[in-house]
Amino acid sequence: MIERVAAALDKLGIEGPLGVAVSGGADSVFLLHALHELRRAAAILHVNHKLRGAESDEDEAFVRHLASQLGIPFLLHSAPIPEGNIEQEARRARYAFFASQPFPVATGHTLDDQAETVLYRFLRGAGTAGLSGIRPVNGSGIVRPLLELRRADIRDWLSERGLAWREDTSNVNPEFQRNRIRLAVIPELEATLNPALPETLAATALWAQGEEDYWAAELARLEPQYLISAPETVFIRTKPFLTLPVAIQRRLLRLGIEKVRGSLRSIDFRHIEAVRALMAHSEGSGRIQLPGLDIYRSFDWLRLAPTGFDARIERNFEIPVVIPGRTEVLAPRLAIETELRDNSRVYTGEVVDLLDWERCSGSLLLRNWRPGDQLHSQLRAGAEKVKTLFQEFRIPLWERRSWPVITDGHAEGSPIVWTRGFGVARDYAAGPASRKVLAIREIRESNSPFPASHIEKSLEFDRARGRGPGAEVL
């Protein structure tokens, strides 16, 4: 048994001393003795969740005594569990404590734990990511060298040597689903269908882990092509996305959701298919709410955002433009930079909008777009509603709410001289005869795909305004 632990560590490439997570149960006590015999035990880590009153304190005293007997440093973490799912919160507290250590931490998960995890996740509707079960090593420095050992063999080993362990009475509480799987479901299936069921389930985990390792590399290649990440949000262009095989669509959606939420907890197959159905509509808009997620479809775009994201973005803002200088709006995180120039200069390849400063009143206002706003663009014979331009250039609905415009003057009804993506109004555009020019550049502090660079027809619009690649301004 000890040799098998040593072989597992060698196979995993784990060198040097390890912390040992010891609850007092048989598996963790065996792990402690094995690592102590191998001279690999750097410290004993014990977490007292105080969920079982005196029994929890007795577990702590038992592990503390073991540490004293073996001459190994004892590290204790004791903290109340926040409200919510007790099992999840307790696990989160334990692993945060383990991750804070300066050395890797070994835990006593066995083949039986692996089998229970795989079956539990299968019954909850997990895909191959869930069926990959417990990883022998994870990114937080957790090592599990007992995943090929059976729980019964460990107990036999301890009993033969007269080594004591603690029994956690919560492990037989039928209120916990994991306990019912361990105590009733797996024994019944072993007895009636497959005597080697735990080994079969553990093999399934290994198979799924190989699948997930392949997909991790493949998704790293595909992600920058199909997911556009911005602070708290992910954007997807629906048309190219829907040409992908369904298996890739589902995995990229899971990846996007994980980037927004931080985890895939509570997200199942039905949720992924609901998002795919929303994307499958050829036109129009739609919106669905998933656990912790706001999924918004508009034109050819899909946006993944946290619940309540839009409510945190200021819809209405009015700020005098600093000339020259930088004007900032904290939410929705945008800035306008202005610079007064002589028209004697030549501007090539510079993406700026140019106002004839002498046509302006001298006092500009940066504000959000509002219903009824009109712009007389340099391409059109007459003024058009900005809302019409939104429709024509397929600006998604969520982008419109804080779309910036600049007006000449602060009074209600002051003419718009500049609009994001649509540039300078015809009557205010600088030309060869202009003497003073105001250069306007929008600085967006996120890599959101809007405005013009990713909007359908926008490149044609830019070229017509002399802002295409290599075009000379003025």
MARDO-976549 format. One record per residue (C-alpha): residue number from 0; x, y, z; chain. Coordinates in steps of 0.2 Angstrom, whole numbers, plus 5000, padded with zeros to 4 digits. Each point is the difference from the previous one (the first is absolute). Layout:
// MARDO-976549
SITE|NUM|X|Y|Z|A
...
// end
This chain:
// MARDO-976549
SITE|0|5000|5000|5000|A
SITE|1|5014|5012|5004|A
SITE|2|5009|4996|4984|A
SITE|3|4984|5003|4990|A
SITE|4|4999|5018|5008|A
SITE|5|5019|5003|4996|A
SITE|6|4997|4994|4982|A
SITE|7|4984|5011|4998|A
SITE|8|5011|5015|5006|A
SITE|9|5014|4995|4987|A
SITE|10|4987|4998|4986|A
SITE|11|4993|5018|5004|A
SITE|12|5017|5007|5001|A
SITE|13|4998|5006|5018|A
SITE|14|5016|5004|5009|A
SITE|15|5005|5007|5016|A
SITE|16|4990|5001|5017|A
SITE|17|4981|5001|5000|A
SITE|18|4987|5007|5012|A
SITE|19|4988|4986|5005|A
SITE|20|4981|5004|5002|A
SITE|21|4995|4989|5014|A
SITE|22|4981|5000|5006|A
SITE|23|5003|4985|5011|A
SITE|24|4991|4988|4989|A
SITE|25|5008|4984|4994|A
SITE|26|5005|5006|4983|A
SITE|27|5009|5015|5006|A
SITE|28|5008|4991|5015|A
SITE|29|5007|4987|4988|A
SITE|30|5007|5014|4988|A
SITE|31|5008|5008|5015|A
SITE|32|5009|4984|5006|A
SITE|33|5005|4996|4982|A
SITE|34|5008|5017|4997|A
SITE|35|5008|5000|5017|A
SITE|36|5008|4983|4996|A
SITE|37|5006|5007|4983|A
SITE|38|5007|5016|5009|A
SITE|39|4989|5011|4990|A
SITE|40|4988|5007|5013|A
SITE|41|5004|5019|5003|A
SITE|42|4985|5004|5011|A
SITE|43|4983|4994|5005|A
SITE|44|4985|5011|4995|A
SITE|45|4984|4998|5009|A
SITE|46|4984|5011|4997|A
SITE|47|4987|5000|5014|A
SITE|48|4984|5006|4993|A
SITE|49|4991|4998|5017|A
SITE|50|4985|4993|4992|A
SITE|51|4998|4985|5011|A
SITE|52|5003|5008|5017|A
SITE|53|5011|4990|5012|A
SITE|54|5003|4987|4986|A
SITE|55|5009|5012|4990|A
SITE|56|5011|5006|5014|A
SITE|57|5004|4981|5004|A
SITE|58|5006|4998|4982|A
SITE|59|5011|5015|5002|A
SITE|60|5007|4993|5016|A
SITE|61|5003|4983|4992|A
SITE|62|5010|5008|4985|A
SITE|63|5010|5012|5012|A
SITE|64|5005|4984|5010|A
SITE|65|5005|4991|4984|A
SITE|66|5011|5015|4995|A
SITE|67|5008|5000|5017|A
SITE|68|5003|4981|4999|A
SITE|69|5009|5001|4983|A
SITE|70|5009|5016|5003|A
SITE|71|4992|5010|4986|A
SITE|72|4994|5018|5001|A
SITE|73|4981|5002|5002|A
SITE|74|4991|5014|4991|A
SITE|75|4982|5003|5005|A
SITE|76|4987|5011|4991|A
SITE|77|4984|5003|5009|A
SITE|78|4987|5011|4993|A
SITE|79|4980|5001|5000|A
SITE|80|4992|4994|4983|A
SITE|81|4991|5014|4991|A
SITE|82|4981|4998|4997|A
SITE|83|4996|4990|4984|A
SITE|84|5004|4982|4994|A
SITE|85|5009|4993|5015|A
SITE|86|5010|4987|4991|A
SITE|87|5005|5013|4986|A
SITE|88|5005|5013|5013|A
SITE|89|5010|4988|5011|A
SITE|90|5009|4994|4985|A
SITE|91|5004|5017|4994|A
SITE|92|5007|5005|5017|A
SITE|93|5011|4984|5001|A
SITE|94|5008|5003|4983|A
SITE|95|5003|5018|5003|A
SITE|96|5010|4995|5015|A
SITE|97|5009|4987|4990|A
SITE|98|5004|5012|4986|A
SITE|99|5008|5013|5012|A
SITE|100|5014|4988|5005|A
SITE|101|5017|5001|4993|A
SITE|102|5001|4982|4995|A
SITE|103|4988|4988|4990|A
SITE|104|4987|4992|5011|A
SITE|105|4995|4982|4999|A
SITE|106|4982|4994|5003|A
SITE|107|4994|4982|5003|A
SITE|108|4987|4998|4986|A
SITE|109|4999|4982|4994|A
SITE|110|4994|4990|4986|A
SITE|111|4983|4999|5009|A
SITE|112|4999|5019|5001|A
SITE|113|5004|5001|4982|A
SITE|114|4986|4987|4995|A
SITE|115|4987|5009|5011|A
SITE|116|5005|5017|4993|A
SITE|117|4998|4994|4982|A
SITE|118|4983|4991|5003|A
SITE|119|4994|5016|5010|A
SITE|120|5004|5011|4986|A
SITE|121|4993|4989|4987|A
SITE|122|4983|4999|5009|A
SITE|123|5000|5019|5000|A
SITE|124|5002|5001|4981|A
SITE|125|5019|5004|4999|A
SITE|126|5009|4999|4983|A
SITE|127|5018|4993|4998|A
SITE|128|5007|5015|5010|A
SITE|129|4990|4994|5015|A
SITE|130|5003|4982|4997|A
SITE|131|5019|5003|5001|A
SITE|132|4997|5000|5019|A
SITE|133|5014|5003|5012|A
SITE|134|5017|5005|4992|A
SITE|135|5016|4992|5008|A
SITE|136|5008|5018|4999|A
SITE|137|4991|5016|4999|A
SITE|138|5006|5018|4996|A
SITE|139|4998|5005|5018|A
SITE|140|5014|4988|5006|A
SITE|141|4989|4986|5006|A
SITE|142|5007|4983|4998|A
SITE|143|4990|4984|5001|A
SITE|144|5011|4984|5001|A
SITE|145|4987|4988|5006|A
SITE|146|4988|5000|4985|A
SITE|147|5005|4982|4995|A
SITE|148|4998|4993|5017|A
SITE|149|4983|4993|5007|A
SITE|150|4993|5006|5016|A
SITE|151|4998|4982|5007|A
SITE|152|5019|4996|4997|A
SITE|153|5005|5016|5009|A
SITE|154|4989|4995|5016|A
SITE|155|5008|4982|4999|A
SITE|156|5017|5008|5000|A
SITE|157|4997|5011|5015|A
SITE|158|4991|4986|5010|A
SITE|159|5014|4988|4997|A
SITE|160|5012|5012|5008|A
SITE|161|4989|5005|5014|A
SITE|162|4999|5018|4994|A
SITE|163|4984|5010|5005|A
SITE|164|4989|5012|4990|A
SITE|165|4985|5010|5003|A
SITE|166|4982|4997|4993|A
SITE|167|4991|5015|4994|A
SITE|168|4982|4997|5004|A
SITE|169|4994|5012|4987|A
SITE|170|5006|4988|4987|A
SITE|171|4985|4989|5004|A
SITE|172|4987|5014|4999|A
SITE|173|4988|4995|4986|A
SITE|174|4995|5018|4998|A
SITE|175|5016|5002|4990|A
SITE|176|4999|4994|4982|A
SITE|177|5018|4994|5000|A
SITE|178|4997|4989|5015|A
SITE|179|4985|4992|4992|A
SITE|180|5011|4996|4984|A
SITE|181|5014|4993|5011|A
SITE|182|4989|4990|5012|A
SITE|183|4986|4994|4989|A
SITE|184|5001|5003|4981|A
SITE|185|5017|4994|4997|A
SITE|186|4999|4984|5011|A
SITE|187|4983|4996|4991|A
SITE|188|5008|5003|4983|A
SITE|189|5015|4989|5004|A
SITE|190|4989|4986|5007|A
SITE|191|4988|5000|4985|A
SITE|192|5009|5007|4985|A
SITE|193|5019|5002|5001|A
SITE|194|5011|4993|5014|A
SITE|195|5014|5011|4993|A
SITE|196|4989|5016|5000|A
SITE|197|5012|5011|5010|A
SITE|198|5015|4996|4988|A
SITE|199|4989|5002|4985|A
SITE|200|4995|5018|5006|A
SITE|201|5018|5004|5004|A
SITE|202|5005|4995|4983|A
SITE|203|4986|5011|4993|A
SITE|204|5008|5014|5009|A
SITE|205|5017|4997|4992|A
SITE|206|4993|4998|4983|A
SITE|207|4990|5017|5002|A
SITE|208|5016|5008|5007|A
SITE|209|5009|4996|4984|A
SITE|210|4986|5007|4990|A
SITE|211|5000|5016|5010|A
SITE|212|5019|5002|4998|A
SITE|213|4998|4999|4981|A
SITE|214|4985|5013|5000|A
SITE|215|5010|5012|5012|A
SITE|216|5013|5002|4986|A
SITE|217|4988|5001|4986|A
SITE|218|4989|5013|5009|A
SITE|219|5016|5010|5004|A
SITE|220|5002|5001|4981|A
SITE|221|4982|5004|4996|A
SITE|222|4996|5012|5013|A
SITE|223|5008|5015|4993|A
SITE|224|4991|4997|4983|A
SITE|225|4982|4999|5007|A
SITE|226|5000|5008|5018|A
SITE|227|5003|5018|5002|A
SITE|228|5003|5004|5019|A
SITE|229|4997|5016|5008|A
SITE|230|4999|5005|5019|A
SITE|231|4987|4988|5007|A
SITE|232|4993|4996|4983|A
SITE|233|5002|4989|4985|A
SITE|234|4994|5004|4982|A
SITE|235|4997|4987|4986|A
SITE|236|4996|5003|4982|A
SITE|237|4986|4988|4996|A
SITE|238|5002|4997|4982|A
SITE|239|5018|4993|5000|A
SITE|240|4997|4991|5017|A
SITE|241|4985|4990|4993|A
SITE|242|5011|4993|4986|A
SITE|243|5010|4991|5013|A
SITE|244|4996|4981|5004|A
SITE|245|4988|4999|5015|A
SITE|246|5013|4992|5011|A
SITE|247|5011|5016|4998|A
SITE|248|4985|5012|5002|A
SITE|249|4996|4992|5017|A
SITE|250|5017|5000|5007|A
SITE|251|5004|5018|4994|A
SITE|252|4983|5005|5009|A
SITE|253|5005|4992|5016|A
SITE|254|5017|5008|4999|A
SITE|255|4992|5017|4997|A
SITE|256|4988|4998|5014|A
SITE|257|5014|4994|5012|A
SITE|258|5010|5016|4995|A
SITE|259|4985|5011|5005|A
SITE|260|4994|4990|5016|A
SITE|261|5017|4993|5006|A
SITE|262|4993|4983|5000|A
SITE|263|4987|4988|4992|A
SITE|264|4991|4996|5016|A
SITE|265|4981|4998|4997|A
SITE|266|5003|5001|4981|A
SITE|267|4994|4984|4991|A
SITE|268|4996|4993|4983|A
SITE|269|4983|5009|4999|A
SITE|270|5007|5017|5003|A
SITE|271|5013|4998|4986|A
SITE|272|4987|4994|4988|A
SITE|273|4989|5015|5005|A
SITE|274|5014|5012|4995|A
SITE|275|5003|4990|4984|A
SITE|276|4981|5002|4996|A
SITE|277|5001|5018|5003|A
SITE|278|5015|5002|4988|A
SITE|279|4991|4989|4986|A
SITE|280|4987|5014|4996|A
SITE|281|5004|5007|4984|A
SITE|282|4996|5018|5005|A
SITE|283|4993|5010|5014|A
SITE|284|5004|5001|5018|A
SITE|285|4997|4990|5016|A
SITE|286|5005|4998|5018|A
SITE|287|5001|4986|5012|A
SITE|288|5005|4999|5019|A
SITE|289|5011|4986|5006|A
SITE|290|5007|4997|5017|A
SITE|291|5011|5015|5003|A
SITE|292|4999|5005|4981|A
SITE|293|4991|5012|4989|A
SITE|294|5001|4994|4982|A
SITE|295|4995|5013|4987|A
SITE|296|4999|4998|4981|A
SITE|297|4998|5014|4988|A
SITE|298|5003|5000|4981|A
SITE|299|5015|4989|4997|A
SITE|300|5007|5001|5018|A
SITE|301|4998|4991|5016|A
SITE|302|5006|5007|5016|A
SITE|303|5003|4990|5016|A
SITE|304|5000|5011|5016|A
SITE|305|4997|4998|5019|A
SITE|306|4983|5002|5006|A
SITE|307|4997|5019|5004|A
SITE|308|5014|5006|4989|A
SITE|309|4990|5013|4990|A
SITE|310|4992|5007|5016|A
SITE|311|5018|5004|5006|A
SITE|312|5004|5010|4984|A
SITE|313|4995|5019|5000|A
SITE|314|4987|5002|4987|A
SITE|315|4999|5019|5000|A
SITE|316|5016|5011|5001|A
SITE|317|5004|5018|4996|A
SITE|318|5018|5007|5001|A
SITE|319|5008|5016|4993|A
SITE|320|5014|4995|4988|A
SITE|321|5017|5005|5005|A
SITE|322|5008|5009|4986|A
SITE|323|5014|4996|4998|A
SITE|324|5002|4985|5011|A
SITE|325|4991|4984|5006|A
SITE|326|4982|4998|5005|A
SITE|327|4995|4984|5009|A
SITE|328|4984|4991|5004|A
SITE|329|5003|4987|5014|A
SITE|330|4985|4989|4995|A
SITE|331|4999|4995|4986|A
SITE|332|5019|5002|5000|A
SITE|333|5004|5011|4986|A
SITE|334|5011|5015|4997|A
SITE|335|5001|5014|4987|A
SITE|336|5016|5008|4996|A
SITE|337|5001|5017|4990|A
SITE|338|5014|5010|4993|A
SITE|339|5000|5017|4991|A
SITE|340|5010|5000|4984|A
SITE|341|5006|5011|4986|A
SITE|342|4993|4994|4983|A
SITE|343|5017|5003|4993|A
SITE|344|5004|4982|5006|A
SITE|345|4997|4984|4990|A
SITE|346|4992|4986|5008|A
SITE|347|5002|4982|4993|A
SITE|348|4994|4984|5006|A
SITE|349|4994|5008|5017|A
SITE|350|4983|4994|5006|A
SITE|351|4993|5016|5006|A
SITE|352|4985|5011|4996|A
SITE|353|5003|5018|4996|A
SITE|354|4989|5015|5004|A
SITE|355|5002|5017|4992|A
SITE|356|5002|5009|5017|A
SITE|357|4995|5017|4994|A
SITE|358|4983|4993|4995|A
SITE|359|4997|4995|5019|A
SITE|360|4993|5011|5013|A
SITE|361|5015|4996|5011|A
SITE|362|4991|4990|5013|A
SITE|363|4997|4981|4996|A
SITE|364|4990|4987|5011|A
SITE|365|5003|4982|5000|A
SITE|366|4984|4990|5004|A
SITE|367|4991|4984|4996|A
SITE|368|4989|4997|4985|A
SITE|369|4982|5004|5003|A
SITE|370|4984|4996|4990|A
SITE|371|4997|5013|4987|A
SITE|372|5019|5005|4997|A
SITE|373|5004|5003|4982|A
SITE|374|5017|5001|4991|A
SITE|375|5003|5007|4983|A
SITE|376|5014|4989|4995|A
SITE|377|5013|5004|4987|A
SITE|378|4993|4986|4988|A
SITE|379|4982|5005|5000|A
SITE|380|4990|5014|4992|A
SITE|381|4990|5003|5016|A
SITE|382|4999|4997|5018|A
SITE|383|4995|4983|5007|A
SITE|384|4995|4994|5017|A
SITE|385|5014|4992|5009|A
SITE|386|4988|4985|5003|A
SITE|387|4999|4998|4981|A
SITE|388|5019|4998|4999|A
SITE|389|5000|4988|5014|A
SITE|390|4988|4989|4990|A
SITE|391|5009|5002|4984|A
SITE|392|5017|4996|5007|A
SITE|393|4993|4986|5012|A
SITE|394|5005|5008|5016|A
SITE|395|4995|4987|5014|A
SITE|396|4987|5006|5012|A
SITE|397|5011|5000|5015|A
SITE|398|5013|5011|4992|A
SITE|399|4988|5014|4996|A
SITE|400|4995|5004|5018|A
SITE|401|5016|5010|5004|A
SITE|402|5006|5004|4982|A
SITE|403|5009|5016|5001|A
SITE|404|4997|5016|4990|A
SITE|405|5007|5017|5001|A
SITE|406|4989|5016|4998|A
SITE|407|5005|5018|4996|A
SITE|408|4994|5008|5016|A
SITE|409|4991|4994|5016|A
SITE|410|4983|5005|4997|A
SITE|411|4986|4988|4996|A
SITE|412|4999|4997|4981|A
SITE|413|5018|5006|4997|A
SITE|414|5006|4992|4983|A
SITE|415|5010|4984|5000|A
SITE|416|5017|5003|4993|A
SITE|417|5007|4983|5003|A
SITE|418|4994|4982|5003|A
SITE|419|5009|4984|5004|A
SITE|420|5003|4990|4984|A
SITE|421|4991|5012|4989|A
SITE|422|5013|5014|5002|A
SITE|423|4998|5019|4997|A
SITE|424|4984|5009|4994|A
SITE|425|5001|5007|4983|A
SITE|426|4998|5018|5005|A
SITE|427|5014|4999|5013|A
SITE|428|5013|4989|4990|A
SITE|429|5017|5007|4997|A
SITE|430|5005|5003|4982|A
SITE|431|5015|5007|4991|A
SITE|432|4995|5018|5003|A
SITE|433|4999|4997|5019|A
SITE|434|5012|5010|5010|A
SITE|435|4998|4992|5018|A
SITE|436|4996|4982|5001|A
SITE|437|4994|4990|5016|A
SITE|438|5005|4982|4999|A
SITE|439|4989|4988|5009|A
SITE|440|5005|4983|5005|A
SITE|441|4990|4987|5011|A
SITE|442|5010|4990|5012|A
SITE|443|4991|4984|5005|A
SITE|444|5007|4992|5015|A
SITE|445|4994|4983|4995|A
SITE|446|5002|4988|4985|A
SITE|447|4981|5000|4997|A
SITE|448|4997|4997|4981|A
SITE|449|4991|5016|4998|A
SITE|450|4999|5013|4992|A
SITE|451|5004|5000|4982|A
SITE|452|5014|4987|4998|A
SITE|453|4989|4985|5002|A
SITE|454|4983|5007|4994|A
SITE|455|4993|4994|4983|A
SITE|456|5003|5013|4986|A
SITE|457|5011|5011|5012|A
SITE|458|5016|4998|4990|A
SITE|459|4991|5006|4984|A
SITE|460|4993|5015|5010|A
SITE|461|5017|5004|5007|A
SITE|462|5008|4999|4982|A
SITE|463|4987|5012|4994|A
SITE|464|5005|5012|5013|A
SITE|465|5018|4999|4996|A
SITE|466|5005|4989|5015|A
SITE|467|5004|4984|4991|A
SITE|468|5017|4992|5001|A
SITE|469|5013|5012|4993|A
SITE|470|4987|5014|4997|A
SITE|471|5006|5018|5002|A
SITE|472|4989|5010|5012|A
SITE|473|4998|5017|4992|A
// end
